Amino acid sequence: MSPAERQRRRRARQRAGRRVIRVEVDEAATEDALTRLGYLSPLRTDDPKEVERALAALIDRACEAVTRDAADI
């Protein structure tokens, strides 16, 4: 990917209120948790993009739940 494309993608994320955060996690524990919670198929644990998608979905759902609960206070 060219530097210009990376910059376009970064700006698009900023406009959408999104950001990329690198986090070190225990691989097996994360895959197990995502699988048990239904975010990741056991057949897809070897696909890094699927694990990334599943983890992002879990984080998004957790943030929505916290925001929703805070609005009820």
C-alpha positions as CSV (number, residue, x, y, z in Angstrom):
1,M,0.0,0.0,0.0
2,S,1.3,3.4,-0.9
3,P,1.9,6.1,1.6
4,A,-0.9,8.2,0.0
5,E,-3.3,5.3,0.4
6,R,-2.4,4.8,4.0
7,Q,-3.0,8.5,4.6
8,R,-6.4,8.3,2.9
9,R,-7.4,5.4,5.0
10,R,-6.3,7.1,8.2
11,R,-8.2,10.2,7.3
12,A,-11.3,8.1,6.5
13,R,-11.0,6.4,9.9
14,Q,-10.7,9.8,11.6
15,R,-13.8,11.1,9.9
16,A,-15.7,8.0,11.0
17,G,-14.5,8.4,14.6
18,R,-12.4,5.2,14.3
19,R,-8.8,4.4,15.2
20,V,-6.4,1.5,15.0
21,I,-5.0,0.3,18.4
22,R,-2.3,-2.4,18.6
23,V,-2.8,-4.6,21.7
24,E,-0.8,-7.6,22.7
25,V,-3.0,-10.5,23.9
26,D,-2.7,-14.1,24.7
27,E,-3.5,-15.8,21.4
28,A,-5.0,-19.0,22.6
29,A,-7.1,-17.3,25.4
30,T,-8.4,-14.7,23.0
31,E,-9.4,-17.2,20.3
32,D,-11.0,-19.4,23.0
33,A,-13.0,-16.4,24.4
34,L,-14.1,-15.2,21.0
35,T,-15.2,-18.7,20.0
36,R,-17.1,-19.3,23.3
37,L,-18.8,-15.9,23.0
38,G,-19.9,-16.7,19.4
39,Y,-17.8,-14.0,17.7
40,L,-15.4,-16.4,16.0
41,S,-16.0,-19.8,14.3
42,P,-13.7,-22.5,15.7
43,L,-12.8,-23.2,12.1
44,R,-11.5,-19.6,11.5
45,T,-9.1,-19.3,14.5
46,D,-6.1,-19.6,12.2
47,D,-7.2,-16.6,10.1
48,P,-5.7,-13.4,11.6
49,K,-8.2,-11.1,9.8
50,E,-11.1,-13.1,11.2
51,V,-9.7,-12.9,14.7
52,E,-9.2,-9.2,14.2
53,R,-12.8,-8.8,12.9
54,A,-14.2,-10.8,15.8
55,L,-12.2,-8.9,18.4
56,A,-13.3,-5.6,16.9
57,A,-17.0,-6.7,17.0
58,L,-16.7,-7.7,20.7
59,I,-15.1,-4.4,21.6
60,D,-17.7,-2.4,19.6
61,R,-20.5,-4.4,21.4
62,A,-19.0,-3.8,24.8
63,C,-18.7,-0.1,24.1
64,E,-22.3,0.1,23.0
65,A,-23.5,-1.6,26.1
66,V,-21.5,0.7,28.4
67,T,-22.7,3.7,26.5
68,R,-26.3,2.5,26.7
69,D,-26.1,1.7,30.4
70,A,-24.5,5.1,31.1
71,A,-27.5,6.8,29.4
72,D,-29.9,5.1,31.7
73,I,-28.3,6.6,34.8
